[in-house]
Amino acid sequence: MKERLLLVVAVAVFAAIAFPFAHDLYVRARVMHRLDPVLSEQDRYAFREWNGDPMSFVKSLNARCELVHGPDADACAPYRLVQE
């Protein structure tokens, strides 16, 4: 009985530790899938090296796009769609 309880506790601790990492990988994959057609090779590399939240990277891309093309430009639509 004691071994089973320890096993349940160990699995629960592992799940609690692994969940944030798995969630981050899932969000990164979803963001990369949505943005892959519009990203340059340099942006792809920057995203792979990005240590922060994936959505903050998308916000920075959107801000850069709005600086170049102006607010609410059609060229920035893919970035806004990913943020939703």
Secondary structure in CASP SS format (residue, H / E / C, confidence):
PFRMAT SS
TARGET T0000
AUTHOR 0000-0000-0000
METHOD secondary structure of the structure
MODEL  1
M C 1.00
K H 1.00
E H 1.00
R H 1.00
L H 1.00
L H 1.00
L H 1.00
V H 1.00
V H 1.00
A H 1.00
V H 1.00
A H 1.00
V H 1.00
F H 1.00
A H 1.00
A H 1.00
I H 1.00
A H 1.00
F H 1.00
P H 1.00
F H 1.00
A H 1.00
H H 1.00
D H 1.00
L H 1.00
Y H 1.00
V H 1.00
R H 1.00
A H 1.00
R H 1.00
V H 1.00
M H 1.00
H H 1.00
R H 1.00
L H 1.00
D C 1.00
P C 1.00
V C 1.00
L C 1.00
S C 1.00
E H 1.00
Q H 1.00
D H 1.00
R H 1.00
Y H 1.00
A H 1.00
F H 1.00
R H 1.00
E H 1.00
W C 1.00
N C 1.00
G C 1.00
D C 1.00
P H 1.00
M H 1.00
S H 1.00
F H 1.00
V H 1.00
K H 1.00
S H 1.00
L H 1.00
N H 1.00
A H 1.00
R H 1.00
C H 1.00
E H 1.00
L H 1.00
V H 1.00
H H 1.00
G C 1.00
P C 1.00
D C 1.00
A C 1.00
D H 1.00
A H 1.00
C H 1.00
A H 1.00
P H 1.00
Y H 1.00
R H 1.00
L H 1.00
V H 1.00
Q H 1.00
E C 1.00
END
